[in-house]
Structures are given as C-alpha cells and as structure tokens.
C-alpha cells in the first residue's frame, strides 16, 4: 500500500512539474518592445515564441540599453537567479552597450570586466542546474562606400567565443550569421531588416527614421530563425521544444 501511495505521489509531482524556461538576457537587439500593435521595432528574442512549442516558457528579460555591467548593477541578474531552476536555459547576448567607452555605467573592457561578467552568468546559471548559451552580438548594417559590411563589435565577439570555449558553453556566432544575412540582402535591400521609414510613412514615426542597429518585425523574425536553426545543431534537450 505504501509503495502504491509513493508511486501516486511521484506521478502527481511529475504532472505538476514546472515547465523549463528560456531566460533571455541582453540588450535592445534582443529585447521585447513596447506597443507592438503600432511599433514596428522588435528584438529577436521577442520572436522566439514563434519557433517553440508550449512545453517550454520563454521569459525574455533583455532590456534596451543594457550592458553586462548595468544588467548586473541593476540587480536584473539577481532577479533571474531567484527563479532560475534545473532544466532552464539562459540565452546570453551582450556587447553593443559594453562598448560605449564614454558611459561609465555601461562600459566594460572586453578583456576584463566583460569577460568576467560572462563567466559569472555561466557559472551562476550552472550552479542552479540551468544551461547557459552564449550568443555573440548581431551585426549592425554598416556597409562602407564600397559595399563592404564592417564589424563594429571589436574584441567583444572574440571574448564571448573564448569564454564559451574555455568553459565548454554552447556558442552561437550571431555576428557572423547575421553578417551573412545582411550580405544576402545587399546594401539597399538590407534596410528591410531594420528601421528605415520616411516621415509619416507609418503613424509611429512622425520624422524620418534610419536605424541600422535595431530590427523590424521581418528582421527580428529572420534573426530568431537563425538562432533556432543553430540550436537545432546542438545536442541539447532544448531541441525537443523547437517546432518542426
């Protein structure tokens, strides 16, 4: 009788087990945007629910303007650690704002503070039984006069790759993959991935908009698809939550 009761208890606990969660931590290129019914801007993390089934929760905590330094200083990482659990995933993508040398609240030296902040995310995620995945920053649409796409991320992508290698963390090189995406569209058509609008073209922008860093719905969807396709190549359990 006790054995049957024990089995029933295990069954009940299993039924009510929490679904795993994907936590996104990063900057504006990944973050959820306000007023999606009228605002054309999207972060690629905002589009991830399109590619995952209902057996996993997506909690995108990426925030506009954050670097590894400010994300930690504002206790945003601490808030995630309060609920982070075994079986969860942490998608880590910083770099755009870490490079802002004139901002003492956000700048990090890529070889010291940035590197160690990434290591902190990795080690503290694993201590909770979660799986960290490092993503390099997506590329900016930065073509020169010869039509060559120029990187703006300096050593940040290299350090992200090195941390991933040293700590055996899955690494998805979004900079390289989005370079290929931008180049496939070309110098002019790649504007379709970003926020290029004439004044009054859409109600949300009263003035001309030419933003080559952030993504529109089309661009964010394309970038999220790239991330998901790369995740499929890993041997992680997360693959079973991806829609076929």
N, C-alpha and C positions, 0 to 999 in steps of 0.2 A: 504493500500500500504506500509506504514511504517512497519507494522507487517511482511509482506512478505519479505521485504528487510532485516529486522532483522533476520528472520529465515534463509535466504540465507547466511547472514554473519556468523551466528553460524555454519551452515553446512560447509562453506568454511574453517572456523577456525578449525573445527574438522577434516576435511580432511587433513589439513596441520599440524596438531598437531604432535609434536615430539614424536618419539617412546621412551619408557622408556629405561634407560641404566643401565646395571650392571657394576659398577666400582669395580675392584679387587685391593685391597691394601695389600701388604705383601712382602715376601722375595723370594729368589730364588726357593723355592719348589713350588711356585705358578706362578712365572714369565714366560713371553714369552722368548724363547731362540733364539739366533742368528742363521743364516744359517740353517734353519730347513730341507733344502733339503739334507744336509750332516751331520748335527749334530744330534746325537741320543737323546740328552737330551731334556726333556720337563718339564715345570711346569704344575701342574694340572689345573691352570686357563687358560692355553693355549689351553686345550682340551674342555673347556666348550661349544664353538660353536657347537660341535658335538651333544649336547643334548638340544639345544634351537632352537626355530623356528625363522623366520625372522622378527617377530613383536617386537623383543627386541634387543638392541645393547649391545654388550659386549666389554667393554673398560678396558682391564687388565693393570693396572698401577703398579702392583707388580714389584719389581726390585731386582736383585741379591744383596745380602749382606746387605739389609736394615733392620733396627730395627724400632720400633715405634719412637725412638728418632731421628735417622738420616732421616727417611722419612719426619718427620715434619721439622727438621732443614734445609733440602734441598729444602723446600717450595713445595714439591711434593703434600702434602695435600692441601696447599693453591691453587695450580693449579686446583685440582679437584673441590674445592669449587666454583671456578669461573663459572663452567658449571653445577654443580650438581643442580638438579631440582626436583620438586614434582613428585612423582611416580618412581623415580630412586631407585636403591638398591646399598648398599656398602657392599661388602664381605671383612671382616677384618680378616687377619691371620698373626700374628707376634709371635715371641718368640725365634726362632732359634738364631738370632743375638742379641736380647736383653740380652741374657745370657752370652755374651762374656765379662767377667769381666776385661780383660786386654785391652779393647778397649774403651777409654774414649768418643769416638764419637758415639758409638753404645750401650754400656751397659746401662741397666735400672734395678733398683731394682724392682723385681716383685711386691712388696707390696706397692710401692710408685709411681715412675715415670711410670712404665709400666701400672699399674692400671689406673693412671690418664690420660695417653695418650689414652688408650682405651675409657675411659669416654669422652674424648674430641671428638674422632671420632664419638661416638654415639650421643652426644648432638648436635654437629655441623651438622651432617647428618640430624637429625630430624628437626633442625631449618630450613633446606632447603626443608623440606617435603619429604625427602628420607627415606628409610628403611634400617637401619644397621643390619647386621647379623654377629655375631662373630663365627669364626671357631678356634678351638684350633689347634696347630701345628701338622702336620703329624709326625708320629713316624720315628725314624731312624732305620735302620736294624742293631740292636745292640744286637745280641744274645751272651750270655756268653758261657763258655765251656760246660755247662750242657744243652744248647739249650733253655735257658730261655731268652725271649726278655726283655731287661732292658730299662726303660724310661730314657731319657736324658734331659727332659724339666723341672724338678724340680717343683717349685711353679708357673710357668708361666701358665700352663693349669688350675690350681686351680683358679688363679686370673681372668683369662678370663671367667671361669664359674661363679665366684662370681659377676663380673661386669654384666654379662648377666642376672643373677638372680635379682640383685638389681635394674637394670634399665629396666627390662622386655624386654630384647632383645632376639630374636631367637638365640639359641646356638647350634652349631653342633660340637660334640666332635670328631674331626678328629683324635686326638691321639688314642682314644680308638678304633675307627672304623678301622684305619689303622693298629693298633696292631692285630686286628682280621684278617685283610688281610694278613699281614706278616706271622702270625702263620699258616694260612691256606695253605700257600705255603711251609712253613718249612724252616729250617736253610739254606739249599743249594738252593732250587728252588726259594726262595725269591730274590736271586740275579737277577732273570729275571725281577724284577720290577725296578731295579736300573741300575747303570752304571758299569758293570763288563765286561771288554774286555781285551783280550791279545793283546800285541803289534802287530799292523798290521792286526788285525782281521777285522777291518774296517778302511778305509782311514783316518777318522777324528782323530783317536788316534794312534800316532806313538809309544807310550810307553804303558806299562800295565796300565789299569785303574781299580780301585777298589773303587768306591764311593757308600757308603751306606746311604747317605743323600738324594741325588738327584735322579730323576726319569727318566727312559727311556720312549719311546712312550707307551709301554704296561703298565708300572706302572702309568704314569700320567693319562692315559685313565681310568684305574681301579679306581684311587683315585677320579677323576672327577665324575665318575659314582656313587661312594659312596655319594659324596656331593649332587648330584642331587636327588638321591633316598631319602636322608634325607630331602631335600627341599620339596619333594612331600608330606611329612608327616605334613608339616606346613599348616596353614590356610591363608597363604599369597597369594596375587594375582599373585605372580611370577609363581605359579604352572601352570597357563594357558599358559605360554610361553614355557613350557617344552614339548619336543617331546614325543609322546606316544610310 
